[in-house]
Amino acid sequence: MSTPTASEQIEQLEQQILGLKKQALLELHEKLAEARKAVADLEKELAQLTGKLVEEPATGVVRRTRRPSITDEALKPLVLKAMAQHGMTGLNAKEIAARVGQDPLRIRKFIAGNPSVLKRQGAGPGTRFFLR
């Protein structure tokens, strides 16, 4: 058995340092999870004492709402109905999206893919759409 060289010892020490850093990181994650659980428990206790519900979890993460995907064929009647009911003075893509319950980017994609459905007036953010 030979004794390890200086470079081998340095490599072993670096491996130990990496292992200790990973262990410290795991411990911090565990502490954070415990602290979040403690906050949730305190909020629950506070809600029971005051009779008010807690609105949001204390995680600080806001998740966006996922909408189910919709085909152009299924979207067309919804857009036409929204335009017929509310589009007398024209609607922009954001307003159409709010009426239909879809994302404005999805509405813009639909309009770009189906140019014969709506009449376009204006350019840029001021673009308004009308029924043909």
C-alpha positions in Angstrom: 0.0 0.0 0.0 1.3 3.3 -1.0 0.5 6.6 0.6 -1.6 8.9 -1.6 0.1 11.8 -3.3 -0.6 15.4 -2.6 -2.9 15.7 -5.7 -4.8 12.6 -4.7 -5.3 14.0 -1.2 -6.5 17.3 -2.6 -9.0 15.4 -4.8 -10.2 13.4 -1.8 -10.6 16.5 0.3 -12.5 18.2 -2.5 -14.8 15.2 -2.7 -15.4 15.5 1.0 -16.2 19.2 0.7 -18.7 18.5 -2.0 -20.3 15.8 0.1 -20.5 18.1 3.1 -22.0 20.9 1.0 -24.7 18.6 -0.4 -25.5 17.4 3.2 -25.7 21.0 4.4 -28.0 21.9 1.5 -30.3 18.9 2.4 -30.4 20.0 6.0 -31.4 23.5 5.0 -34.1 22.2 2.8 -35.4 20.1 5.6 -35.4 23.1 8.0 -37.2 25.2 5.4 -39.9 22.5 5.0 -40.3 22.3 8.8 -40.5 26.1 9.1 -43.2 26.2 6.3 -45.1 23.5 8.1 -44.9 25.4 11.3 -46.2 28.6 9.6 -49.1 26.7 8.0 -50.0 25.2 11.4 -49.9 28.7 13.0 -52.0 30.1 10.2 -54.5 27.3 10.7 -54.6 27.9 14.5 -55.1 31.6 13.8 -57.9 30.9 11.4 -59.6 28.8 14.0 -59.4 31.5 16.6 -60.5 34.3 14.4 -63.0 32.4 12.3 -61.4 33.6 9.0 -59.9 31.5 6.4 -56.3 31.9 5.2 -56.3 33.0 1.6 -52.9 31.9 0.3 -50.3 29.5 1.5 -47.1 31.1 2.9 -44.9 29.6 0.2 -44.8 32.7 -1.9 -45.3 30.8 -5.1 -48.0 32.0 -7.4 -49.1 29.5 -9.9 -50.6 30.5 -13.2 -53.9 28.9 -14.1 -53.8 26.3 -16.8 -56.4 26.4 -19.4 -57.3 23.2 -21.4 -56.1 23.3 -25.0 -58.7 24.1 -27.6 -58.7 23.6 -31.3 -59.4 26.3 -33.9 -62.7 24.6 -34.8 -63.9 24.7 -31.2 -62.6 28.2 -30.7 -64.3 29.7 -33.8 -67.9 29.6 -32.5 -66.8 31.0 -29.1 -65.0 34.0 -30.8 -68.0 34.6 -33.1 -70.4 34.5 -30.2 -68.3 37.0 -28.2 -68.0 39.3 -31.2 -71.7 39.1 -31.8 -72.6 40.0 -28.2 -69.9 42.5 -27.4 -68.1 43.5 -30.6 -70.3 46.3 -31.9 -67.4 48.8 -31.6 -64.8 46.2 -32.1 -62.7 44.2 -29.7 -58.9 43.7 -29.4 -57.4 40.3 -28.9 -57.1 40.8 -25.1 -60.8 41.6 -24.8 -61.8 38.7 -27.0 -59.7 36.4 -24.8 -61.4 37.7 -21.6 -64.8 37.0 -23.1 -63.8 33.5 -24.4 -61.8 32.5 -21.4 -58.6 31.8 -23.3 -55.1 33.4 -23.3 -54.7 36.4 -25.5 -51.7 34.7 -27.3 -54.1 31.8 -28.2 -56.6 34.3 -29.7 -53.9 36.0 -31.7 -52.7 32.7 -33.0 -56.3 31.8 -34.0 -56.7 35.2 -35.8 -53.4 34.8 -37.6 -54.4 31.3 -38.7 -57.9 32.2 -39.7 -57.7 35.7 -41.4 -61.1 35.3 -43.1 -63.1 35.0 -39.8 -62.6 38.6 -38.5 -62.0 41.9 -40.1 -58.8 43.7 -38.8 -58.7 47.4 -38.3 -55.6 49.3 -37.1 -52.1 48.1 -36.4 -50.1 47.2 -33.3 -51.6 47.3 -29.9 -54.5 49.4 -31.1 -55.7 46.7 -33.5 -59.5 46.1 -33.2 -61.4 43.2 -34.8 -64.9 43.2 -36.2 -67.2 40.6 -37.6 -67.1 40.3 -41.4 
